[in-house]
Amino acid sequence: MTAYLDLYHSGELKERIKLARALLQSCRLCPRHCSVNRLQGETGKCRTSHEAVVSSYSPHFGEEAPLVGKHGSGTIFFTNCNLRCLFCQNYSISQLGQGERVSQEELAYMMLSLQAQRCHNINLVSPTHVVPQILEALEIAAESGLHLPLVYNSGGYDSVETLNILDGIIDIYMPDMKYSDERVAKELSGIENYPAVNRAAVKEMHRQVGDLNINEEGVAQRGLLVRHLVLPHDLAGTEEVVNFISKKTSTNTYVNIMGQYHPCYKAYDIPSLARPISRVELQEAVELSHQAGLNRLDRARPIVVRL
């Protein structure tokens, strides 16, 4: 049984929804703490008020193998983001706002539709700013028979207060760990205190769900999966990131060292970001992960160039 069904049947899910909605009144859902009243239609940095905005939903076969399985990961792409990454590969969704407002009933229908298409999970992409809306939809979907694991697929700038509300609801956490340098995070993603906030969030996620559990069919059931995108010139600070994962979560943490960086959006305006990563840079990142003692690295197919 997936984590949230126990809370749904006990009535605890309703209480979590109340707690999450209360955070919208003077919004502190994410660490930005914009303090706008989203219940009254105001918007802060995420540019989202009381309704979630969705760009698309479908079975997705480009995610990590334990999420994809045979039938795909049931992704729901939420529009907008609490980050401002200048190199975002999904910038039309995250930065330009491509998508449509959806009611909680419509969002629940998406979840049930993905389950009917035999997806292995419901993969909530960029969910940080719409947690209350997701929980309201989840209650409706659970009443109609939703039983798939929930994947919380975030940029990693998440509030521990909000994550506590999600304890016992989310089955699989999949956060980014983007940077180890606060200055770089500010310059490239327009965010304060990213390393400290990100590390606290990842520790809380691991506390809730532990290491990634994969069943006999190779499909993830519960646990933590961390993504780290290698950037040119080591802007991501890979060594510090992988050492943190190894020492503060577990050497058995499932980590995807992502080699597919290529310039997008405003990256061409920044000389240090204006090229893909090299094979040498990717190999160095993988070697640093091994040196840190991490033993579960995803075998993603990189898109890199020889320099």
Secondary structure, DSSP 8 states (H G I E B T S, - for coil): --HHHHHHHHTHHHHHHHHHHHHHHTT-SSTT-----GGGT---TT---SSEEEEEEEEESSS-HHHHTTT-EEEEEES--S---TT-TTHHHHTT--SEEE-HHHHHHHHHHHHHTT-S-EEEES-GGGHHHHHHHHHHHHHTT--S-EEEEE-S---HHHHHHHTTT-SEEEEB---S-HHHHHHHH--SSHHHHHHHHHHHHHHHH-B-EE-TTS-EEEEEEEEEE--GGGTT-HHHHHHHIIIII-TT-EEEEE------TTGGGSGGGSS--BHHHHHHHHHHHHHTT--EE-------B--
